[in-house]
Amino acid sequence: MADSARIYTLGAFILGIAVTAAYQTQHANTEAKLRQVQQSDQNRQQRKNRILRLSKGNDFEEVKHIIAELPNTIEADTSDIKEGIEGCIGDTPLIKIKSLSEATGCEILAKAEFLNGAGNSPKDRVALSIIETAEEQGLLVPHSGDTIYEGTVGSTGISLAAICRARGYKAHICMPDDMAIEKSDLLLKLGAEVERVRPAPIVDQNQFVNLARTRAAEHTADPEKPGRGLFADQFETEANWRAHFTGTGPEIFHQTGGRLDAFVSGAGTGGTISGVSMFLKQVLPKVRIVLADPPGSGLFNRVKYGVMFDPKEREGTRRRHQVDTIVEGIGINRVTRNFEVGRELIDDAIRVTDDQAQAMARWLVENDGIFVGSSSAVNCVAATKLAKQLGPGHRIVTLLCDSGARHLSKFWAQTDPIGGSEEDLSLEDILNADKKPTLGGRVLGSSPESTT
């Protein structure tokens, strides 16, 4: 292990002890509160039952009696008011994906990160962590003209734009021009300045991440511009993995009651899988951490074989950092600090094809009413494959990152229509979609207009 990785791991271990102790203390202090909440829930349910009877009542005297009882059963619940939009970040629900659980015999759970309240993705946690860290270091001053610059394929930029507005900053986002157009449209509606640039490898100074760094430096050096420019640097900043180490990981542990066999996640910057794995491995040493990786990404090989990429995928020889896939937000062909800090804790990697991801996205809508984007679909395919490998009776947690509404023009545009067709896919069809089976004359995942 490299010296820097040892330092990060040691620091994470110490921080893990502190976070775990804090959670244990919090748990002990909240047992009494939990009993109060349970009693309050019972009272609330009784009120609901009375109101339900009221809504269905046909006997006038009975209705009057129910109305007369209501004031005696109504009491003030404990106040639960969030402090601004930032207060709606974190503590997202952990939900059971019923169709996948029933099909595999495992309990497949998903953390609904699309319910984070600012930018509606796990990047809310990262964006808030970056901003709070910069504020603590005196690098950002609200309402001074300070501007945050970032290179992103969309989600981090959306989270930054929303939180910047809430805290008195401006946002300038650089992104590849082949991303789904609804992402840049949303950024503009949030008041961000958006630069869409041609896709390029990281060695190109006009690559979107490099350009954001340059724009931040230009802003700070320009005496005509108010405030300063801050490069968010999501791929390298410790504020990224720390947000998941202190937030997402402990939440998963708490929500599962410490009963967890595996955690599955894709990686873009690597902050999520590293931060979560560093926490979970401290408290659950036997938990399996599994990377879900799309086509063209080098992370699969990094985990499986210790090398970053095949020669044909070498950074600088391809047109962009993520290649040969319609999936957005995960997959990369370069080493990032956020991924490397937790890489040795990752036990395995599962490759997921575009066809599998698109078919899974459709499956989740048809069977569970869950409408998600491409990275979430990749996570669910990998979680299902892992469930098949482990066998029935295991509990697996993954992430639902963002809504499919951000992927309509690209990922969902090439996905089969939803409907109760006799030709609907089975789960086995989805898991074997990389073998290019056809459905009604079409390759799985292709649009109705495309044929082979």
C-alpha positions as CSV (number, residue, x, y, z in Angstrom):
1,M,0.0,0.0,0.0
2,A,1.3,3.5,-0.9
3,D,2.3,5.8,2.0
4,S,-0.4,8.2,1.1
5,A,-3.0,5.4,1.2
6,R,-1.7,4.2,4.6
7,I,-2.1,7.8,5.9
8,Y,-5.6,8.0,4.6
9,T,-6.5,4.6,5.9
10,L,-5.1,5.3,9.3
11,G,-6.9,8.6,9.5
12,A,-10.1,6.9,8.3
13,F,-9.7,4.3,11.1
14,I,-9.3,7.0,13.8
15,L,-12.2,8.9,12.3
16,G,-14.2,5.7,12.1
17,I,-13.8,5.1,15.8
18,A,-15.0,8.6,16.6
19,V,-18.0,8.3,14.2
20,T,-18.9,4.8,15.5
21,A,-18.7,6.0,19.1
22,A,-20.9,9.0,18.3
23,Y,-23.4,6.7,16.7
24,Q,-23.4,4.4,19.7
25,T,-23.9,7.3,22.1
26,Q,-26.6,8.7,19.9
27,H,-28.3,5.3,19.8
28,A,-28.3,5.0,23.6
29,N,-29.6,8.5,24.0
30,T,-32.4,8.0,21.6
31,E,-33.9,4.8,22.9
32,A,-36.3,6.7,25.2
33,K,-37.1,9.1,22.3
34,L,-37.8,6.1,20.2
35,R,-40.4,4.8,22.6
36,Q,-42.0,8.3,22.7
37,V,-42.0,8.3,18.9
38,Q,-43.6,4.8,18.8
39,Q,-46.4,6.0,21.2
40,S,-46.8,9.1,19.1
41,D,-47.1,7.0,16.0
42,Q,-49.8,4.9,17.7
43,N,-51.7,8.0,18.6
44,R,-51.4,9.3,15.1
45,Q,-52.6,6.1,13.7
46,Q,-55.7,6.2,16.0
47,R,-56.4,9.7,14.7
48,K,-56.1,8.5,11.1
49,N,-58.5,5.7,11.8
50,R,-61.1,8.1,13.3
51,I,-60.7,10.4,10.4
52,L,-61.1,7.5,8.0
53,R,-64.3,6.4,9.8
54,L,-65.4,10.0,9.5
55,S,-64.9,10.1,5.7
56,K,-66.8,6.8,5.3
57,G,-69.6,7.6,7.8
58,N,-73.2,7.6,6.6
59,D,-74.9,7.9,10.0
60,F,-75.1,11.6,11.0
61,E,-75.1,10.9,14.7
62,E,-72.0,8.7,14.4
63,V,-70.2,11.4,12.4
64,K,-71.0,14.0,15.1
65,H,-69.7,11.7,17.7
66,I,-66.4,11.1,15.9
67,I,-65.9,14.9,15.3
68,A,-66.5,15.5,19.1
69,E,-63.8,13.0,19.9
70,L,-61.1,14.4,17.6
71,P,-59.9,17.4,19.8
72,N,-59.2,15.1,22.7
73,T,-56.9,12.9,20.6
74,I,-55.0,15.7,18.8
75,E,-51.6,16.6,20.4
76,A,-48.6,18.5,19.1
77,D,-45.9,16.2,17.7
78,T,-42.2,16.9,18.2
79,S,-41.1,19.8,15.9
80,D,-39.0,18.6,13.0
81,I,-38.1,21.7,11.0
82,K,-35.1,21.6,8.7
83,E,-32.7,24.5,8.5
84,G,-32.9,25.5,4.8
85,I,-32.4,23.3,1.8
86,E,-29.1,22.0,3.3
87,G,-31.1,20.4,6.1
88,C,-32.8,18.1,3.6
89,I,-29.5,16.5,2.7
90,G,-28.7,13.1,4.1
91,D,-30.7,10.6,6.1
92,T,-32.3,9.3,2.9
93,P,-34.6,6.3,3.1
94,L,-33.3,2.7,2.7
95,I,-35.9,0.9,0.6
96,K,-36.4,-2.8,-0.3
97,I,-36.5,-3.4,-4.1
98,K,-39.3,-6.0,-3.9
99,S,-39.0,-7.5,-7.4
100,L,-35.3,-8.1,-7.2
101,S,-35.5,-9.4,-3.7
102,E,-38.2,-11.9,-4.6
103,A,-36.4,-13.0,-7.7
104,T,-33.1,-13.7,-6.1
105,G,-34.1,-14.8,-2.5
106,C,-31.8,-12.1,-1.2
107,E,-32.8,-8.8,0.4
108,I,-31.7,-6.2,-2.1
109,L,-32.0,-2.7,-0.5
110,A,-31.4,0.6,-2.1
111,K,-30.5,3.9,-0.5
112,A,-32.8,6.5,-2.2
113,E,-30.2,9.1,-2.7
114,F,-32.3,10.8,-5.3
115,L,-34.4,12.1,-2.4
116,N,-31.6,14.4,-1.2
117,G,-33.2,17.8,-1.1
118,A,-31.0,20.2,-3.0
119,G,-29.7,18.6,-6.2
120,N,-31.5,15.2,-5.7
121,S,-28.5,13.0,-5.9
122,P,-25.7,11.7,-3.6
123,K,-23.6,14.6,-4.9
124,D,-25.6,16.9,-2.5
125,R,-23.5,15.4,0.3
126,V,-20.3,16.1,-1.6
127,A,-21.2,19.6,-2.7
128,L,-22.2,20.6,0.9
129,S,-19.0,19.1,2.3
130,I,-16.9,21.0,-0.2
131,I,-18.6,24.3,0.5
132,E,-18.6,23.9,4.3
133,T,-14.9,22.9,4.2
134,A,-14.0,26.0,2.1
135,E,-16.0,28.2,4.5
136,E,-14.2,26.8,7.5
137,Q,-10.9,27.5,5.7
138,G,-11.9,31.1,4.9
139,L,-11.9,30.4,1.2
140,L,-15.5,31.4,0.6
141,V,-17.4,34.5,1.9
142,P,-21.2,34.6,1.3
143,H,-22.5,37.4,-0.9
144,S,-19.1,38.6,-1.8
145,G,-19.1,37.5,-5.5
146,D,-17.2,34.3,-4.6
147,T,-17.8,31.7,-7.3
148,I,-17.4,27.9,-7.3
149,Y,-16.0,26.4,-10.5
150,E,-16.3,22.7,-11.2
151,G,-16.0,20.2,-14.1
152,T,-18.8,17.7,-14.0
153,V,-21.0,15.5,-16.1
154,G,-24.0,17.0,-14.4
155,S,-25.0,15.8,-10.9
156,T,-22.2,17.5,-8.9
157,G,-22.8,20.7,-10.8
158,I,-26.6,20.6,-10.1
159,S,-25.9,20.1,-6.4
160,L,-23.3,22.9,-6.3
161,A,-25.6,25.3,-8.2
162,A,-28.5,24.7,-5.8
163,I,-26.5,24.9,-2.6
164,C,-24.5,27.9,-3.9
165,R,-27.8,29.8,-4.3
166,A,-28.8,28.9,-0.8
167,R,-25.5,30.1,0.8
168,G,-24.8,33.2,-1.2
169,Y,-22.3,32.1,-3.9
170,K,-22.3,31.7,-7.7
171,A,-21.6,28.6,-9.7
172,H,-19.8,28.1,-12.9
173,I,-20.0,24.6,-14.4
174,C,-17.9,23.1,-17.2
175,M,-19.3,20.0,-18.8
176,P,-18.9,17.8,-21.9
177,D,-21.3,18.8,-24.6
178,D,-22.5,15.2,-25.2
179,M,-24.2,14.9,-21.8
180,A,-28.0,14.8,-21.6
181,I,-29.2,18.3,-22.5
182,E,-31.7,18.4,-19.5
183,K,-28.7,18.5,-17.1
184,S,-27.4,21.8,-18.6
185,D,-30.9,23.1,-18.9
186,L,-31.5,22.5,-15.1
187,L,-28.2,24.1,-14.3
188,L,-29.2,27.3,-16.1
189,K,-32.5,27.3,-14.3
190,L,-30.6,27.2,-11.0
191,G,-28.7,30.3,-12.1
192,A,-25.3,28.6,-12.9
193,E,-23.1,29.7,-15.7
194,V,-22.6,26.7,-18.0
195,E,-19.8,26.0,-20.4
196,R,-20.4,23.0,-22.6
197,V,-17.1,21.9,-24.2
198,R,-16.1,19.1,-26.6
199,P,-15.2,15.8,-24.9
200,A,-11.4,15.5,-24.4
201,P,-9.0,13.3,-22.4
202,I,-7.6,14.6,-19.1
203,V,-4.2,15.4,-20.8
204,D,-6.0,18.2,-22.8
205,Q,-6.0,21.5,-21.0
206,N,-9.4,22.2,-22.5
207,Q,-10.9,19.1,-20.9
208,F,-13.8,20.1,-18.8
209,V,-12.2,19.5,-15.4
210,N,-9.0,21.3,-16.4
211,L,-11.0,24.1,-17.9
212,A,-12.9,24.6,-14.6
213,R,-9.6,24.8,-12.7
214,T,-8.3,27.4,-15.2
215,R,-11.5,29.5,-15.0
216,A,-11.3,29.6,-11.2
217,A,-7.7,30.8,-11.3
218,E,-8.6,33.4,-14.0
219,H,-11.4,34.7,-11.8
220,T,-9.2,35.1,-8.7
221,A,-6.5,36.9,-10.8
222,D,-8.9,39.3,-12.4
223,P,-9.2,42.6,-10.4
224,E,-12.3,43.5,-12.3
225,K,-14.3,40.5,-11.0
226,P,-15.8,40.6,-7.5
227,G,-14.9,37.9,-5.1
228,R,-12.6,34.9,-5.8
229,G,-12.8,31.7,-7.8
230,L,-12.7,28.4,-6.0
231,F,-12.1,25.2,-7.9
232,A,-14.2,22.5,-6.2
233,D,-12.0,19.6,-7.4
234,Q,-14.5,16.8,-6.7
235,F,-12.2,14.1,-8.0
236,E,-9.3,14.8,-5.6
237,T,-10.7,16.7,-2.6
238,E,-10.9,14.8,0.7
239,A,-14.3,16.6,1.3
240,N,-15.7,14.1,-1.2
241,W,-15.0,10.7,0.5
242,R,-15.4,12.2,4.0
243,A,-19.0,13.2,3.2
244,H,-19.8,9.5,2.7
245,F,-17.6,8.3,5.5
246,T,-19.3,10.4,8.0
247,G,-22.8,10.3,6.4
248,T,-23.8,7.6,3.9
249,G,-21.8,4.8,5.5
250,P,-23.0,5.4,9.1
251,E,-26.6,5.8,7.8
252,I,-26.5,2.4,6.0
253,F,-25.1,0.7,9.1
254,H,-27.7,2.3,11.3
255,Q,-30.6,1.6,8.9
256,T,-29.7,-2.0,8.5
257,G,-29.2,-2.5,12.2
258,G,-25.6,-3.7,11.4
259,R,-26.9,-6.6,9.4
260,L,-25.3,-6.3,6.0
261,D,-23.5,-8.8,3.7
262,A,-22.5,-6.6,0.8
263,F,-22.4,-3.0,-0.5
264,V,-22.5,-2.4,-4.3
265,S,-21.7,0.9,-6.0
266,G,-20.4,2.4,-9.1
267,A,-17.6,5.0,-9.1
268,G,-17.0,8.2,-10.9
269,T,-14.8,10.2,-8.6
270,G,-14.6,7.2,-6.3
271,G,-15.7,9.2,-3.2
272,T,-18.9,7.2,-2.5
273,I,-17.5,3.7,-2.6
274,S,-14.3,4.7,-0.8
275,G,-16.0,6.7,2.0
276,V,-18.7,4.0,2.6
277,S,-16.3,1.1,2.5
278,M,-13.9,2.7,4.9
279,F,-16.7,3.1,7.4
280,L,-18.4,-0.2,6.9
281,K,-15.1,-2.2,7.0
282,Q,-14.3,-0.7,10.4
283,V,-17.6,-1.9,11.9
284,L,-18.4,-4.9,9.7
285,P,-15.0,-6.4,8.7
286,K,-16.6,-9.3,6.7
287,V,-18.8,-7.1,4.6
288,R,-18.1,-7.4,0.9
289,I,-17.6,-4.2,-1.1
290,V,-18.3,-4.6,-4.8
291,L,-17.7,-2.1,-7.6
292,A,-20.3,-1.8,-10.4
293,D,-18.5,-0.6,-13.6
294,P,-19.8,0.3,-17.1
295,P,-18.1,-0.5,-20.4
296,G,-14.9,1.3,-21.2
297,S,-14.1,2.2,-17.6
298,G,-10.7,1.2,-16.3
299,L,-11.8,0.7,-12.7
300,F,-13.0,-2.9,-13.3
301,N,-9.4,-3.9,-14.2
302,R,-8.0,-1.8,-11.4
303,V,-9.9,-3.8,-8.8
304,K,-9.7,-7.2,-10.5
305,Y,-6.1,-7.2,-11.8
306,G,-4.4,-4.2,-10.3
307,V,-4.0,-2.3,-13.6
308,M,-5.9,0.7,-14.6
309,F,-6.7,0.1,-18.3
310,D,-6.2,-2.0,-21.4
311,P,-3.8,-0.4,-23.9
312,K,-6.7,0.4,-26.2
313,E,-8.3,2.4,-23.4
314,R,-5.2,4.3,-22.3
315,E,-5.9,7.9,-21.2
316,G,-5.0,10.3,-23.9
317,T,-5.7,7.9,-26.8
318,R,-9.5,8.0,-26.4
319,R,-11.7,11.1,-26.9
320,R,-12.8,11.4,-23.3
321,H,-12.4,10.0,-19.8
322,Q,-15.4,7.7,-20.0
323,V,-15.8,5.7,-23.2
324,D,-18.0,3.4,-25.2
325,T,-21.1,3.7,-22.9
326,I,-24.3,5.5,-22.7
327,V,-24.1,5.5,-18.9
328,E,-23.4,8.9,-17.3
329,G,-21.8,9.7,-13.9
330,I,-19.7,6.6,-13.3
331,G,-16.7,5.0,-14.9
332,I,-13.3,6.6,-15.5
333,N,-9.9,5.8,-17.0
334,R,-7.6,7.6,-14.6
335,V,-6.6,7.2,-11.0
336,T,-8.2,9.6,-8.6
337,R,-7.3,10.2,-5.0
338,N,-10.9,9.6,-3.9
339,F,-10.9,6.1,-5.5
340,E,-7.4,5.1,-4.4
341,V,-8.0,5.9,-0.7
342,G,-10.5,3.1,-0.5
343,R,-9.4,0.8,-3.4
344,E,-7.8,-1.9,-1.3
345,L,-11.0,-2.3,0.6
346,I,-13.0,-3.2,-2.5
347,D,-13.3,-7.0,-2.7
348,D,-14.6,-7.4,-6.3
349,A,-15.9,-5.7,-9.4
350,I,-18.8,-6.5,-11.7
351,R,-19.0,-5.3,-15.3
352,V,-22.4,-4.1,-16.5
353,T,-23.2,-3.5,-20.2
354,D,-25.4,-0.8,-21.6
355,D,-28.0,-3.3,-22.7
356,Q,-28.2,-4.7,-19.1
357,A,-28.5,-1.2,-17.6
358,Q,-31.2,-0.1,-20.0
359,A,-33.2,-3.4,-19.6
360,M,-32.9,-3.1,-15.8
361,A,-34.1,0.5,-15.8
362,R,-37.2,-0.6,-17.7
363,W,-37.6,-3.6,-15.3
364,L,-37.6,-1.3,-12.3
365,V,-40.4,0.9,-13.7
366,E,-42.5,-2.0,-14.8
367,N,-42.2,-4.1,-11.6
368,D,-41.5,-1.5,-8.8
369,G,-42.5,1.9,-10.1
370,I,-38.9,3.1,-9.7
371,F,-37.8,5.5,-12.4
372,V,-34.0,6.1,-12.2
373,G,-31.1,7.1,-14.3
374,S,-28.3,5.1,-15.9
375,S,-25.9,4.8,-12.9
376,S,-28.7,3.5,-10.6
377,A,-29.6,0.9,-13.2
378,V,-25.9,-0.2,-13.3
379,N,-25.9,-0.5,-9.5
380,C,-29.0,-2.7,-9.6
381,V,-27.7,-5.0,-12.3
382,A,-24.5,-5.5,-10.3
383,A,-26.4,-6.0,-7.0
384,T,-28.6,-8.7,-8.7
385,K,-25.6,-10.5,-10.2
386,L,-24.0,-10.5,-6.8
387,A,-27.2,-11.9,-5.2
388,K,-27.1,-14.7,-7.7
389,Q,-23.5,-15.4,-6.8
390,L,-24.0,-15.3,-3.0
391,G,-27.2,-17.3,-3.0
392,P,-30.5,-16.7,-1.1
393,G,-30.6,-15.3,2.4
394,H,-28.1,-12.4,2.0
395,R,-28.6,-8.7,2.4
396,I,-27.2,-6.4,-0.2
397,V,-27.3,-2.6,-0.2
398,T,-26.8,-0.4,-3.3
399,L,-27.7,3.2,-4.3
400,L,-30.4,4.8,-6.4
401,C,-28.5,7.9,-7.4
402,D,-30.8,10.1,-9.4
403,S,-34.1,10.3,-11.3
404,G,-34.6,9.1,-14.8
405,A,-35.9,12.6,-15.6
406,R,-32.3,13.7,-16.1
407,H,-31.7,11.0,-18.6
408,L,-34.7,11.3,-21.0
409,S,-32.8,12.6,-24.0
410,K,-30.0,10.0,-23.9
411,F,-30.3,6.9,-21.7
412,W,-34.1,6.6,-21.7
413,A,-34.4,7.7,-25.3
414,Q,-32.9,4.4,-26.3
415,T,-34.9,2.2,-23.9
416,D,-37.9,0.2,-24.9
417,P,-41.3,1.6,-24.1
418,I,-42.9,0.6,-20.8
419,G,-46.0,-1.6,-21.0
420,G,-47.5,-5.0,-20.3
421,S,-46.3,-6.6,-23.5
422,E,-46.2,-10.4,-23.8
423,E,-42.6,-9.9,-24.8
424,D,-41.6,-8.4,-21.5
425,L,-38.2,-9.4,-20.2
426,S,-37.4,-11.8,-17.5
427,L,-34.6,-11.0,-15.0
428,E,-32.5,-13.7,-16.6
429,D,-32.8,-12.0,-19.9
430,I,-31.5,-8.8,-18.4
431,L,-28.5,-10.5,-16.7
432,N,-27.6,-12.2,-20.0
433,A,-28.2,-9.1,-22.1
434,D,-24.5,-8.8,-22.8
435,K,-24.9,-11.9,-25.0
436,K,-27.1,-9.7,-27.3
437,P,-30.4,-11.7,-27.2
438,T,-33.2,-10.2,-29.2
439,L,-36.7,-9.4,-28.2
440,G,-39.3,-8.9,-30.9
441,G,-36.5,-8.6,-33.5
442,R,-34.6,-5.9,-31.5
443,V,-31.4,-6.1,-29.5
444,L,-32.2,-5.7,-25.8
445,G,-32.0,-2.1,-24.7
446,S,-32.2,-0.7,-28.3
447,S,-34.9,1.7,-29.3
448,P,-37.9,0.4,-31.4
449,E,-36.5,2.2,-34.5
450,S,-33.1,0.4,-34.3
451,T,-32.7,-3.1,-35.6
452,T,-29.8,-5.5,-36.1
